[in-house]
């Protein structure tokens, strides 16, 4: 296999509101922490154990503005994206490292009433922004989705 793949799919809850950074050229970046949980029953003690992982999520431009407007702390979201590692020098002179998920697609999974974003919805921006709870649907451009229905086949 000659190609490579860098893809992340997460369903979790926002740990904080979307924090926005705006740039001179009109672009912007939104960042928020996303919590995913893993639960299991300890066989020795019989008690339920839950482990939480925190992920640093980054959305850009129009997608960031949509996220800022419609989701907040505690809301459930599905995100797809790529892993990116970043490094910088801290104020103390030490090098800092972080791993982020740069979002390419997302779907809101919280009920409208339970989010802090209200009940408004914007027009079609090319980004999935369905605020009704739903199962994650495959993208329409997946090859198996573009095949015609069995009824239309000539055989």
C-alpha positions as CSV (number, residue, x, y, z in Angstrom):
1,X,0.0,0.0,0.0
2,X,1.6,3.2,-1.1
3,X,-0.8,5.7,0.4
4,X,-1.2,6.9,4.0
5,X,-4.2,7.8,6.1
6,X,-4.6,10.3,8.9
7,X,-8.2,10.2,10.0
8,X,-9.9,10.6,13.4
9,X,-13.6,10.1,14.2
10,X,-14.8,11.1,17.7
11,X,-18.2,11.4,19.4
12,X,-18.0,13.3,22.7
13,X,-19.0,16.2,24.9
14,X,-17.6,19.7,24.8
15,X,-15.6,20.4,28.0
16,X,-15.9,24.2,27.5
17,X,-17.3,26.7,25.1
18,X,-15.6,27.3,21.7
19,X,-12.8,29.8,22.1
20,X,-12.3,32.0,19.0
21,X,-9.2,33.6,17.6
22,X,-9.6,36.1,14.7
23,X,-6.9,37.1,12.2
24,X,-6.3,40.2,10.1
25,X,-7.1,38.5,6.8
26,X,-10.6,37.7,8.0
27,X,-9.9,34.0,8.9
28,X,-10.6,32.6,12.3
29,X,-9.9,29.5,14.4
30,X,-12.1,28.0,17.1
31,X,-10.7,25.6,19.7
32,X,-12.5,23.5,22.3
33,X,-11.8,20.4,24.5
34,X,-13.8,17.3,23.7
35,X,-14.2,14.5,26.2
36,X,-14.7,10.8,25.2
37,X,-15.5,8.1,27.8
38,X,-14.8,4.4,28.0
39,X,-16.7,2.4,30.6
40,X,-16.2,-1.2,31.7
41,X,-17.0,-3.4,34.7
42,X,-14.0,-4.4,36.8
43,X,-14.2,-8.2,37.1
44,X,-12.5,-8.4,40.5
45,X,-14.6,-5.7,42.3
46,X,-17.7,-5.7,40.1
47,X,-17.8,-1.9,40.0
48,X,-18.2,0.2,36.9
49,X,-15.0,2.1,35.9
50,X,-15.1,5.1,33.5
51,X,-12.0,6.6,31.9
52,X,-12.2,10.0,30.2
53,X,-9.9,11.1,27.4
54,X,-9.6,14.7,26.5
55,X,-8.9,15.8,22.9
56,X,-7.9,19.3,21.6
57,X,-10.3,20.2,18.8
58,X,-9.5,22.9,16.1
59,X,-12.1,24.2,13.6
60,X,-11.4,26.9,11.0
61,X,-13.2,29.8,9.4
62,X,-16.9,29.4,8.7
63,X,-17.0,26.0,10.6
64,X,-15.6,27.7,13.6
65,X,-18.2,30.4,13.5
66,X,-21.0,27.9,13.2
67,X,-19.6,25.9,16.2
68,X,-19.3,29.1,18.3
69,X,-22.9,30.0,17.5
70,X,-24.6,26.7,18.0
71,X,-22.7,24.6,20.5
72,X,-21.4,25.1,24.0
73,X,-20.1,23.3,27.1
74,X,-21.7,19.9,27.6
75,X,-23.1,19.5,24.1
76,X,-22.5,16.3,22.2
77,X,-20.8,16.4,18.8
78,X,-19.4,14.1,16.2
79,X,-16.2,15.3,14.6
80,X,-14.0,13.9,11.8
81,X,-10.5,15.3,11.2
82,X,-6.8,14.8,11.1
83,X,-4.2,14.5,13.8
84,X,-1.7,17.3,13.9
85,X,1.2,17.8,16.3
86,X,2.3,21.3,17.3
87,X,5.2,22.7,19.3
88,X,6.0,26.1,20.7
89,X,8.2,27.7,23.3
90,X,6.5,28.6,26.5
91,X,7.0,31.7,28.5
92,X,9.4,29.8,30.8
93,X,11.6,28.9,27.7
94,X,10.6,25.3,27.7
95,X,9.4,23.6,24.5
96,X,5.7,22.6,24.7
97,X,4.0,19.9,22.6
98,X,0.4,19.2,21.9
99,X,-1.7,16.9,19.6
100,X,-4.8,18.4,18.0
101,X,-7.6,17.2,15.9
102,X,-8.1,19.6,12.9
103,X,-11.8,19.1,12.0
104,X,-12.8,18.5,8.4
105,X,-16.5,17.5,9.1
106,X,-18.8,17.6,12.1
107,X,-22.4,16.9,13.2
108,X,-24.2,18.3,16.2
109,X,-25.8,15.5,18.3
110,X,-27.4,17.4,21.2
111,X,-31.0,18.3,21.3
112,X,-31.8,21.9,20.5
113,X,-33.4,22.4,23.9
114,X,-30.4,21.1,25.9
115,X,-27.8,23.3,24.2
116,X,-27.0,26.9,24.9
117,X,-27.2,27.8,21.3
118,X,-31.0,28.3,21.2
119,X,-33.3,27.1,18.5
120,X,-32.1,29.1,15.5
121,X,-30.5,27.3,12.5
122,X,-28.6,29.0,9.8
123,X,-28.9,28.4,6.1
124,X,-26.9,25.7,4.2
125,X,-23.2,26.5,4.6
126,X,-21.9,23.2,3.2
127,X,-21.3,22.0,6.8
128,X,-23.4,19.4,8.5
129,X,-25.1,21.3,11.3
130,X,-28.0,19.1,12.2
131,X,-28.8,19.8,15.8
132,X,-31.2,16.8,16.2
133,X,-29.8,13.7,17.8
134,X,-29.1,11.1,15.1
135,X,-26.8,8.3,14.2
136,X,-23.8,9.2,12.2
137,X,-24.6,8.9,8.6
138,X,-22.0,8.1,5.9
139,X,-21.1,10.9,3.5
140,X,-23.0,11.0,0.3
141,X,-19.8,10.8,-1.8
142,X,-18.9,7.4,-0.4
143,X,-18.6,5.0,-3.4
144,X,-21.2,2.5,-2.2
145,X,-23.7,5.4,-1.7
146,X,-23.4,6.5,-5.4
147,X,-24.6,3.2,-6.8
148,X,-28.1,3.2,-8.1
149,X,-30.9,1.4,-6.3
150,X,-31.3,-2.3,-7.0
151,X,-34.6,-1.6,-8.7
152,X,-32.9,0.5,-11.4
153,X,-30.3,-2.1,-12.4
154,X,-30.8,-3.7,-15.8
155,X,-30.3,-7.3,-14.5
